[in-house]
Amino acid sequence: MPNGAVQLSYAVGNQWQDGFVASVTITNNGPAINGWKLTWTFPGNQQVTNLWNGDATQSGKAVSVANASYNGSIPTGGTVTLGFQASYSGTNANPGNFTFNGVAIAPK
């Protein structure tokens, strides 16, 4: 995957005292993708409690999301959006260290 072929955006849509809802949008500007895995690291104690449009696992601060059976292919110019609900205490800083199919990617 060429550098810059995939763009990622991360947005918190709603937040309350001990939880939030966020979305991640992946845009493919390169060759068609067949199967994907997105990872990131939370800076605090955020815990994903529900995620849609992917299969998630979390170990400590590290989150890994693989494509669902219905959205593994991303054509050139295509997008995939996944969303999740999470809990936290203290501050809710945005995650970092995103990788897409093993390649580091910075949110736009």
N, CA, C and O of each residue as an XYZ file, in Angstrom:
432
protein
N       0.850     -1.180      0.000
C       0.000      0.000      0.000
C       0.890      1.235      0.000
O       1.663      1.428      0.938
N       0.803      2.068     -1.017
C       1.628      3.277     -1.079
C       1.282      4.250      0.036
O       0.131      4.338      0.464
N       2.289      4.979      0.501
C       2.065      5.980      1.536
C       1.065      7.020      1.026
O       1.227      7.535     -0.081
N       0.058      7.329      1.798
C      -0.951      8.298      1.407
C      -2.103      7.706      0.613
O      -3.049      8.419      0.279
N      -2.042      6.416      0.304
C      -3.113      5.785     -0.464
C      -4.392      5.677      0.351
O      -5.489      5.660     -0.207
N      -4.254      5.606      1.675
C      -5.413      5.501      2.557
C      -5.411      6.692      3.505
O      -4.387      7.025      4.100
N      -6.565      7.325      3.638
C      -6.731      8.410      4.598
C      -7.674      7.947      5.693
O      -8.563      7.127      5.463
N      -7.471      8.479      6.876
C      -8.271      8.085      8.029
C      -8.719      9.344      8.762
O      -7.942     10.282      8.943
N      -9.969      9.351      9.176
C     -10.443     10.433     10.042
C     -11.065      9.817     11.288
O     -11.706      8.768     11.226
N     -10.866     10.485     12.415
C     -11.392     10.046     13.704
C     -12.192     11.202     14.277
O     -11.707     12.332     14.325
N     -13.420     10.926     14.713
C     -14.259     11.994     15.265
C     -15.101     11.481     16.418
O     -15.710     10.415     16.334
N     -15.128     12.246     17.486
C     -16.030     11.962     18.603
C     -17.339     12.672     18.305
O     -17.371     13.894     18.157
N     -18.419     11.907     18.219
C     -19.710     12.477     17.875
C     -20.507     12.935     19.076
O     -21.276     13.892     18.991
N     -20.326     12.256     20.187
C     -21.071     12.582     21.398
C     -20.246     12.121     22.578
O     -19.603     11.073     22.518
N     -20.257     12.893     23.651
C     -19.483     12.539     24.838
C     -20.247     12.936     26.079
O     -20.905     13.976     26.115
N     -20.157     12.110     27.085
C     -20.764     12.414     28.379
C     -19.756     12.085     29.463
O     -18.614     11.741     29.156
N     -20.151     12.181     30.716
C     -19.212     12.117     31.843
C     -18.320     10.883     31.842
O     -17.142     10.986     32.185
N     -18.842      9.729     31.469
C     -18.031      8.511     31.539
C     -18.118      7.655     30.273
O     -17.850      6.454     30.307
N     -18.496      8.288     29.150
C     -18.587      7.532     27.910
C     -18.621      8.441     26.692
O     -18.747      9.660     26.807
N     -18.506      7.825     25.533
C     -18.536      8.592     24.289
C     -18.831      7.665     23.118
O     -18.716      6.443     23.217
N     -19.212      8.285     22.010
C     -19.405      7.594     20.737
C     -18.462      8.245     19.734
O     -18.386      9.471     19.654
N     -17.745      7.427     18.971
C     -16.805      7.951     17.983
C     -16.947      7.182     16.678
O     -17.491      6.079     16.641
N     -16.443      7.792     15.610
C     -16.445      7.118     14.314
C     -15.059      7.250     13.681
O     -14.332      8.215     13.918
N     -14.723      6.257     12.879
C     -13.481      6.244     12.123
C     -13.860      5.998     10.674
O     -14.540      5.020     10.364
N     -13.422      6.884      9.782
C     -13.695      6.718      8.359
C     -12.383      6.458      7.636
O     -11.413      7.201      7.789
N     -12.371      5.395      6.850
C     -11.216      5.006      6.045
C     -11.558      5.314      4.594
O     -12.577      4.845      4.086
N     -10.725      6.090      3.926
C     -10.907      6.425      2.511
C      -9.749      5.838      1.723
O      -8.586      6.084      2.041
N     -10.064      5.069      0.705
C      -9.049      4.434     -0.119
C      -8.809      5.241     -1.393
O      -9.679      5.317     -2.261
N      -7.627      5.840     -1.499
C      -7.247      6.595     -2.691
C      -6.287      5.816     -3.579
O      -5.793      6.346     -4.574
N      -6.022      4.570     -3.229
C      -5.088      3.746     -3.984
C      -5.801      2.574     -4.638
O      -7.006      2.633     -4.882
N      -5.061      1.516     -4.922
C      -5.652      0.323     -5.526
C      -6.702     -0.298     -4.599
O      -6.678     -0.085     -3.386
N      -7.608     -1.055     -5.176
C      -8.659     -1.726     -4.392
C      -8.036     -2.551     -3.268
O      -6.980     -3.161     -3.440
N      -8.698     -2.558     -2.135
C      -8.247     -3.292     -0.947
C      -9.201     -4.451     -0.723
O     -10.420     -4.285     -0.783
N      -8.647     -5.613     -0.468
C      -9.472     -6.785     -0.172
C      -9.039     -7.332      1.181
O      -8.107     -8.131      1.271
N      -9.715     -6.899      2.216
C      -9.402     -7.287      3.589
C      -8.575     -6.216      4.266
O      -7.584     -5.740      3.712
N      -8.983     -5.840      5.459
C      -8.257     -4.796      6.173
C      -8.274     -5.028      7.676
O      -9.130     -5.725      8.220
N      -7.288     -4.411      8.323
C      -7.184     -4.436      9.784
C      -6.679     -3.071     10.228
O      -5.660     -2.582      9.739
N      -7.398     -2.467     11.152
C      -7.061     -1.160     11.693
C      -6.723     -1.322     13.165
O      -7.446     -1.997     13.898
N      -5.628     -0.707     13.605
C      -5.275     -0.738     15.025
C      -5.008      0.679     15.508
O      -4.636      1.558     14.731
N      -5.205      0.883     16.804
C      -4.842      2.154     17.431
C      -4.615      1.937     18.908
O      -4.938      0.884     19.457
N      -4.051      2.955     19.544
C      -3.764      2.902     20.969
C      -4.445      4.078     21.654
O      -4.249      5.229     21.266
N      -5.243      3.785     22.667
C      -5.856      4.844     23.461
C      -4.810      5.402     24.430
O      -3.986      4.644     24.940
N      -4.827      6.708     24.692
C      -3.865      7.288     25.624
C      -4.258      7.111     27.092
O      -3.413      7.205     27.982
N      -5.532      6.857     27.336
C      -6.016      6.729     28.713
C      -6.622      5.364     28.958
O      -6.144      4.348     28.454
N      -7.697      5.361     29.752
C      -8.327      4.097     30.140
C      -9.608      3.817     29.343
O     -10.494      3.114     29.830
N      -9.708      4.347     28.153
C     -10.891      4.120     27.328
C     -11.053      2.626     27.030
O     -10.083      1.918     26.759
N     -12.301      2.172     27.089
C     -12.624      0.770     26.809
C     -13.786      0.717     25.835
O     -14.865      1.236     26.121
N     -13.569      0.090     24.683
C     -14.637     -0.078     23.703
C     -15.667     -1.044     24.266
O     -15.333     -2.160     24.664
N     -16.921     -0.608     24.298
C     -17.995     -1.462     24.818
C     -18.887     -2.010     23.716
O     -19.565     -3.019     23.907
N     -18.892     -1.343     22.551
C     -19.719     -1.779     21.427
C     -19.127     -1.181     20.159
O     -18.810      0.008     20.126
N     -18.974     -1.989     19.119
C     -18.424     -1.490     17.859
C     -19.240     -2.064     16.719
O     -19.638     -3.229     16.757
N     -19.494     -1.238     15.693
C     -20.238     -1.708     14.536
C     -19.417     -1.497     13.272
O     -18.576     -0.601     13.203
N     -19.671     -2.327     12.285
C     -18.987     -2.342     10.982
C     -17.557     -2.861     11.066
O     -16.709     -2.482     10.258
N     -17.286     -3.719     12.032
C     -15.986     -4.366     12.161
C     -16.010     -5.335     13.321
O     -16.958     -5.364     14.107
N     -14.955     -6.131     13.422
C     -14.803     -7.087     14.519
C     -13.638     -6.620     15.379
O     -12.485     -6.652     14.950
N     -13.951     -6.180     16.612
C     -12.954     -5.540     17.468
C     -12.496     -6.436     18.603
O     -13.252     -7.253     19.129
N     -11.228     -6.255     18.963
C     -10.676     -6.807     20.196
C      -9.881     -5.690     20.853
O      -9.354     -4.808     20.176
N      -9.799     -5.735     22.177
C      -9.016     -4.746     22.901
C      -8.225     -5.438     23.985
O      -8.752     -6.272     24.721
N      -6.950     -5.087     24.079
C      -6.066     -5.591     25.123
C      -5.375     -4.387     25.739
O      -4.507     -3.773     25.117
N      -5.758     -4.053     26.953
C      -5.229     -2.844     27.576
C      -5.643     -1.627     26.780
O      -6.834     -1.399     26.569
N      -4.680     -0.843     26.336
C      -4.961      0.366     25.575
C      -5.026      0.110     24.070
O      -5.450      0.985     23.316
N      -4.611     -1.074     23.627
C      -4.516     -1.388     22.203
C      -5.824     -1.966     21.675
O      -6.372     -2.913     22.238
N      -6.314     -1.378     20.579
C      -7.552     -1.823     19.930
C      -7.201     -2.317     18.534
O      -6.391     -1.708     17.835
N      -7.810     -3.414     18.138
C      -7.626     -3.975     16.806
C      -9.000     -4.244     16.213
O      -9.846     -4.879     16.843
N      -9.217     -3.753     14.988
C     -10.502     -3.945     14.312
C     -10.236     -4.546     12.938
O      -9.518     -3.965     12.125
N     -10.820     -5.712     12.687
C     -10.758     -6.345     11.370
C     -12.067     -6.069     10.649
O     -13.100     -5.823     11.272
N     -12.003     -6.115      9.323
C     -13.228     -5.880      8.556
C     -14.304     -6.894      8.917
O     -14.011     -8.018      9.326
N     -15.543     -6.479      8.759
C     -16.678     -7.397      8.887
C     -16.787     -8.188      7.578
O     -16.118     -7.864      6.597
N     -17.610     -9.202      7.568
C     -17.742    -10.038      6.373
C     -18.261     -9.258      5.170
O     -18.008     -9.642      4.028
N     -18.981     -8.173      5.414
C     -19.631     -7.425      4.342
C     -18.871     -6.179      3.896
O     -19.303     -5.523      2.947
N     -17.744     -5.819      4.549
C     -17.064     -4.576      4.151
C     -15.541     -4.742      4.026
O     -14.789     -3.791      4.238
N     -15.107     -5.932      3.690
C     -13.675     -6.178      3.544
C     -13.077     -5.586      2.284
O     -11.878     -5.310      2.242
N     -13.880     -5.389      1.266
C     -13.390     -4.811      0.015
C     -13.667     -3.313     -0.002
O     -14.795     -2.868      0.209
N     -12.605     -2.547     -0.259
C     -12.753     -1.095     -0.388
C     -12.224     -0.728     -1.773
O     -11.014     -0.765     -1.994
N     -13.099     -0.377     -2.699
C     -12.638     -0.043     -4.040
C     -11.876      1.288     -4.046
O     -11.955      2.061     -3.091
N     -11.152      1.541     -5.115
C     -10.493      2.829     -5.293
C     -11.544      3.932     -5.189
O     -12.557      3.895     -5.887
N     -11.306      4.903     -4.328
C     -12.259      5.993     -4.112
C     -13.341      5.656     -3.107
O     -14.189      6.499     -2.813
N     -13.333      4.435     -2.567
C     -14.371      4.005     -1.631
C     -14.036      4.345     -0.191
O     -12.892      4.650      0.144
N     -15.056      4.288      0.652
C     -14.881      4.539      2.077
C     -15.553      3.452      2.897
O     -16.490      2.792      2.449
N     -15.049      3.286      4.105
C     -15.679      2.436      5.117
C     -15.697      3.252      6.395
O     -14.690      3.858      6.761
N     -16.834      3.273      7.076
C     -16.937      3.962      8.358
C     -17.321      2.954      9.423
O     -18.282      2.199      9.267
N     -16.568      2.950     10.495
C     -16.934      2.130     11.639
C     -17.188      3.060     12.805
O     -16.651      4.166     12.861
N     -17.986      2.617     13.709
C     -18.316      3.431     14.867
C     -18.230      2.593     16.122
O     -18.302      1.365     16.075
N     -18.076      3.269     17.236
C     -18.027      2.537     18.501
C     -18.474      3.410     19.660
O     -18.442      4.639     19.606
N     -18.887      2.725     20.697
C     -19.206      3.348     21.974
C     -18.149      2.873     22.951
O     -17.738      1.713     22.913
N     -17.711      3.763     23.825
C     -16.665      3.408     24.776
C     -16.901      4.105     26.106
O     -17.603      5.113     26.189
N     -16.306      3.548     27.126
C     -16.349      4.159     28.454
C     -14.962      4.722     28.768
O     -13.970      4.331     28.154
N     -14.908      5.634     29.718
C     -13.632      6.191     30.167
C     -13.850      6.891     31.498
O     -14.989      7.133     31.897
N     -12.766      7.216     32.182
C     -12.816      8.105     33.342
C     -11.640      9.053     33.215
O     -10.626      8.722     32.601
N     -11.781     10.224     33.794
C     -10.733     11.233     33.667
C     -10.892     11.991     32.357
O     -11.953     12.555     32.086
N      -9.842     12.005     31.546
C      -9.896     12.713     30.271
C     -10.086     11.728     29.128
O      -9.775     10.543     29.246
N     -10.606     12.247     28.017
C     -10.863     11.411     26.843
C     -10.078     11.965     25.650
O     -10.663     12.497     24.707
N      -8.769     11.837     25.700
C      -7.928     12.302     24.596
C      -8.072     11.353     23.408
O      -8.333     10.163     23.586
N      -7.900     11.884     22.196
C      -7.996     11.065     20.991
C      -6.885     10.022     20.959
O      -5.785     10.260     21.458
N      -7.178      8.867     20.369
C      -6.152      7.822     20.269
C      -5.060      8.200     19.285
O      -5.206      9.135     18.497
N      -3.972      7.463     19.344
C      -2.856      7.670     18.431
C      -2.332      6.337     17.940
O      -2.937      5.292     18.181
N      -1.218      6.379     17.259
C      -0.567      5.168     16.746
C      -1.492      4.318     15.897
O      -1.550      3.101     16.069
N      -2.218      4.948     14.979
C      -3.082      4.199     14.068
C      -2.222      3.456     13.049
O      -1.227      3.991     12.560
N      -2.608      2.227     12.733
C      -2.035      1.505     11.601
C      -3.181      0.915     10.793
O      -4.210      0.522     11.341
N      -2.984      0.860      9.488
C      -3.950      0.252      8.584
C      -3.205     -0.799      7.779
O      -2.289     -0.477      7.023
N      -3.595     -2.044      7.942
C      -2.890     -3.174      7.310
C      -1.386     -3.092      7.552
O      -0.578     -3.344      6.658
N      -1.033     -2.732      8.792
C       0.363     -2.722      9.216
C       1.142     -1.475      8.884
O       2.318     -1.387      9.236
N       0.534     -0.495      8.213
C       1.225      0.735      7.832
C       0.720      1.880      8.708
O      -0.487      2.091      8.823
N       1.641      2.614      9.322
C       1.259      3.756     10.172
C       0.495      4.786      9.350
O       0.830      5.072      8.200
N      -0.541      5.330      9.976
C      -1.373      6.321      9.301
C      -1.824      7.353     10.318
O      -2.261      7.000     11.413
N      -1.722      8.617      9.964
C      -2.130      9.693     10.865
C      -3.523     10.155     10.494
O      -3.809     10.338      9.311
N      -4.403     10.351     11.472
C      -5.735     10.856     11.170
C      -5.685     12.239     10.557
O      -4.829     13.050     10.909
N      -6.597     12.509      9.642
C      -6.680     13.832      8.995
C      -7.797     14.624      9.638
O      -8.047     15.765      9.251
